[in-house]
Amino acid sequence: MRAGFWAIALFGLAACAGGDPVVRPSESGGNRADGIVTMSSTTSLYSPSGPDWRVGQEGAAKRCQSWGHDAAPTFAGWREKCTAWDRYGRCLTTLETRYYDCQG
């Protein structure tokens, strides 16, 4: 009986130890001539985690390097747009877009 209790307790503890799922932003556009890279991610009202913008920064850096820019990209702003609402007027899904400037 005790062994069963401890097995269930350890299983429950292991289930709680897992981290939130990582949401990875992806490149959604940009302008090579202006040196602007856009990275986007969708979030949900019911999602337990948000986007990992460090991954977005790394993706923007790779794109800037492929365009021939040496400087690390700097954060230049963001935009949020609700793409779906529920019947109570709450935003269910949001498209988050961040802009990175390749020219430092």
N, C-alpha and C positions, 0 to 999 in steps of 0.2 A: 504494500500500500504506500509506504513512504517513497519507495523507488519510483512509483508511478507519479506521485505528487511532484517530486524533484524533476522528473523528466518533462512534465508539463510546464513547470515553472521555468526551466532552462529553455524550452522551446519558445515560450512566450517572450522571454528576455531576448532571445536571438531574433525574433520577429520584430521587436521594437528597435533593435540596434541598427537595422538597415537605414541608410540615408534616403532622402527624398530623391525621386528621379530627376536626372539632369535634363533640362531643356536646352538644346543647342540652337542658338540663332544661326540663320543662314544668310548668305549674301542675296540681296533682293534687288540690286541694281547699283547705280552709281554713274559718275561722269568722269571719264578718263581725262578729258581736257581740263576740267576744273579740279581734278584730284580729290573727288568726293566718293566715298564708298558707303553704301547703305547696307545695314544688316537688320534683319527682321526676325521676329518670333511671335507666335500666338500664345496668349495666356487665357486661362479660363477662370471663371468665378469659383469653380469647384476644384481647381487644380491646387495641390498642396505646395507647389514650388514654382518659382519664376525662372526666367531665362538666366543662364550663366553668361553674363556679358564679358567675362574674361575670355571666353571662347570666341565671342564676337570680335573682341579687340584683336585676337590672334588671327582670325580670318581676314579682318580688314588689313592687318599688317602684311599678310601674304599677298593680298590683291595689290596693295600699294607697291610692294617690291616687284611684282610682275609687271607693273606699269613703269618701273624704272625710278621710283622715288626711294631715296636713302633714309629719310627721316621716318621715325615711328609715327603712325597716325595719331592725331589728337581727337578727342571727343568734341564734336561740333554741335550737338543738339539731338533732340529726339521728337518723336510724334507718336501719339497713341490714338487709335481709331477703333471705336466699338463696331464690331461686325455682326453681332447677333444680340437680341434682347429677349428677355422672358416676358410673360404677360403682365408682370408687375413693373415693367420699365427698367429692370436691372440689366446691366450689361453682362452677358454670358461669356462672350469671347472678345478679346481685345487684340488687335494687331499692333505690336510695339515695334517701331522702327528707330534705329539710332544711326546717326550720320558721323562719319569719321573723315577728317581732313588729312590727306596724304602729305601735304606740304608743310606740316608741323605748325 
